[in-house]
Amino acid sequence: MLQTQLRAFHAVAVEGSFTRAAARLGVTQPTLSAQVKAIEEHCGAALFDRLGRRIALTDLGRRLLDVTQRLADAEAAAGELIGDARALRTGRLRVSADSPYHVAPLLAAFHRRYPGVQAVLSIGNAGTVLDDLLHFAADVAVLADVPDDARLHAVPCGRHRVVIMLPRDHGWAGRAAVGLPELAGQPMVLREAGSVTRRLFEARLAAAGVAPRIVMEIESREAVREAVAAGIGLGVVSEAEFGADARLAMVAVDDPELVTREFVVCRAERRRVAVVRAFLELVPG
């Protein structure tokens, strides 16, 4: 039995007229009559008593109306839910990012505009974030390294210098910048190999013919910060991620190519999805 046939029966039962029901559903009266007749033939019993131009529900018809009313209520509730989701009055946005610093302002703007939509944020390195996006574990991603992949749609959202993070009492703390050659022999505390900032930093060192002295490799920015504050070595961080810490100072590197670029990324086929499109529209032009 088709949903359209049950909808036809329900309209006739509620309207008390095949003519009015056909107008309500936007179909011809013969089409509507055929749909109701198909149900009656399927169950082998009449749903309406035809009394000249009047109709009345049979006992079976009244019982079926109880069921189709619940179906109509559920259909209306589903339509309302879908409408709310489409208008972003409700819903869920899953965001994966390689840093909380770049994504937080976008999430704040999104929440102000769409307070009924719940945002769920996960943080990982660039490889993890990209994997989340490609395997549909995230709706959008904010990251610094976007491969040339036709499956992805990327919008630039920021450009930041990479700086050296060092203890407040370090001899370089008062300087505006240091050159890459000066980093030769300096103890460094770096993120794991999957970090975009680390890859960029090591590539620029290699271009300058400088070999880094890595004394510790750590998987989180927070742990790198604590290691630098403890005097273990110098850290490398995007200027936007430096934050405020009285124990630390930052110094720029005299290399215009030592810059990270952030992107908001989604799967190309999902950029028209309402919640994804809404997030992309918040990216500064």
N, C-alpha and C positions, 0 to 999 in steps of 0.2 A: 504494500500500500504506500502510495507516494505522499510526501508531505503536502504537495499542492492539492491533493484530493481531500485531505483532512482540513486544510485551510479553507477549501471551498465549502465543505460541510459546515464548518464553524461559522463562516460568514452568513450562510443561509439561516442557520439556527439562531444567530444573534439578531439578524435583521428581520427574520420572519417572512422573508420574501426573496424569491430567486432574482427578481428584477433589481431590487436594491442591493442584494449581495453582489450581483454581477457588476453593477456600477461601482461599488466599493472596491472590488478587486481589479477593476479595469479590464474585464474580459466580457465576451459575449454571453448572453443567457444560455444558448445551446451548449457552449463549452462548459459552463458551470454545471448545467444539468447532467452532462455526460460524466463529469468528475464525481458528482454525488451518486449517480447511478452505478458507477464503477465500484464504489464502496459497498453499496447495497448488494450488488451481484457477488462481491467477494465474500460478504458475510451471510448471504442468503436470507436477508431479512430487510424490511423497510425501515428507514430512518425517519421518514415523514409520512403522515397521513395527508393525502391531497383531498381537500374539501372544496371543490370548485376552484376559485382563485386563491383560496386560503390554504395554508399548510399548518400542520401541528406536529410537534415531535412525538414519535412513538416512545415507548418505554426504553427501547434500545437507544433511540436517538438522544433521550435525556441523559442516559448514562454515558454515552459517548461525548456529549457536550461537556460533562464534568471533566473528562480527560482532555478534550481539546482546549478547554479554558485554561487548564494548567499549562498546556503546551504554548498557548498564546501568551500567557503571563511570562513564561520562561523566555520566549522569543523576544518579548518586549524588554525584559531585563537584560538579555544578551545584547540587544540593539543599543540600549542605554549605556551598557558597559563599553561596547565598542566605540560608541560616539564619544564617551568621556576619554577613552584612550586616544582616539584620533585628535581630539581637541586638547590633549595633554592635561586633562584635569586629574587623571589617575595614570598609573603605569609604573614602569621600572626602567632605569637606564643603567647598564653595566659598563663601567669605564675601567680600563686597564692603563696604567701609566708607568713610565720609568722613573718618575720623580713626583713627589707630592707638591713641589714648589710651583711647577708649571701648570698643573691641572687644577690646583685649588681655586685660583681666581675664576676659571671657567665654570667650575662646579658652583661657586657662590652665585655667579650671574644666572646660571641655569635654575638654581633653587629659587632665587628671587622672582624669576619670570614664571616658573612652573612649580609652585610649592607642593602640588599634589603628586608629583612624580618622585618616586624614591630613587635616589642615586646610590649605587653600590660601587665602591672603588677598591681596586686591588693594585698593589705596587710590586714591581719586579724589574729585572734588568731588561734591556731591549729585546733580547731573544725570547724571553718569557712573555713579554707584552705582545709581541708580534704573533707568537704561537696562539695566545688567547684569542686574538682577533681573527686569525685565519681559521680557527677551529670553532668559531661561533661561541666562545666562552665570554666574549666581550662585544658590546655593540659599537663602541668607539675606543680608540687608543690615543694616548698622547705620548709621543716618543721622539727621540732625536735622530734615529737612524731608520730611514724608510727605503727598503730596496726597490729597485725598478721592477715592479710586479703589476701586471695588468689587472690582477684581482683587487688591487688597492686604490683607494681615492684619498689623496693627501692634501691638506690645506696648511700652508706655513702659519705658525702662530708665535714665533719668537726667535731671537738671535742673541746669543750671550757669549761674552768672553770667557775663556777658561783661565782661572787664576790659581796662584799658589797659596795654599793655606798653611800658616806656620804659627808657632807659639808667639804670644805677645812680646816676649823678651828676646826673640830671635834678632840677630844683627841686621836682617833685611826688613824688619817690621816697619821702619820709617821710610822705606824707599817707594817710589812710584811704580817702578818696573825693574825686572831683571831680564837679562838676555838668556837665550837657551844654552849657550856654552857655559854659563855660570852654574848650570844645574849638574854638570859633570861631577861625579863623585859625591853629590849630596844624597844623604839617605832619604828614600822615598817610601811612603806608605800609599799603596794604590789599591783601587777596586779590583774585582776579579776580571779575568780576561774578556768576559762578555760585555763589559762596560764600554759604552760609546765614548765617554770622556777619556778613558784610558787609551783606547785604540787611537783616538785623534792625537792625544798627547805623545804617545810613543812614535806615531808616524811623523810628527813635527820634529821630535828629537832626532829620529833617524835621518830626516832630510838635512838637519844641521850637523850631522856626524857626531852626535852626542849619545853615549851609552848610559842609560839610567842605572842607578844602584838601588834596586828594589830590596828593601829590608823586610817588608811585610806586605802580604796581600790579604785584603779583607773584603767580605761580601756586602757590607752595608755602609752607607754614607755615615750613619751615626757612629759606627765603630771606627771608621777612619778618623772622624772628628776627635774621638776620645784618644786615639793613638797619637794624633798630632799634638793634642793638648798635653799629653803625657811626655812629649819630647822624643818620641821614637823616630820621627822623621817628618818630612814635608808631605803635604797632601795636595791633590789636584782636584779642583771642583769648578763647576759652572758658577759664574759670578752671581747668578740668580739664586743659587742654592747655598750660598755662603751663610746667610742668616746673621743673627746677632749672638755673639758669644764673647764675653769679656776676656776669656783666656786666649783668644785667637786674633790674628791679624791676617790680612790678605795682601798680596802684591801681584800686580799684573805681570804678564810675560810679554816681552817686546817681540811679538810675532802676530801680525794681522790675520794670519790664517788659523790661529788657534781660537776658533770660534765654534760653538755648537749651535745647531739650528733645530728648533722644536716644530713638530707637526701634529695636527689632529688628523687621525686616519680612521677610515672605516672600509669595510668591504665595498667595492664599487657598486655591486648590485643592491646594496642596502642604503645608499645615501638618500633615497627618496622616502624611506621609512620615517614616519612623523617624528619620533623621538630622536632619531639620528640626525635628521635634517635640522631640527630645532637646536641641537648642540652645535652643529657646524655653523649655523647662522650667528652664533655668539662669538666666533673667532674674529678678532679685530682685522679689518681689511687693510 
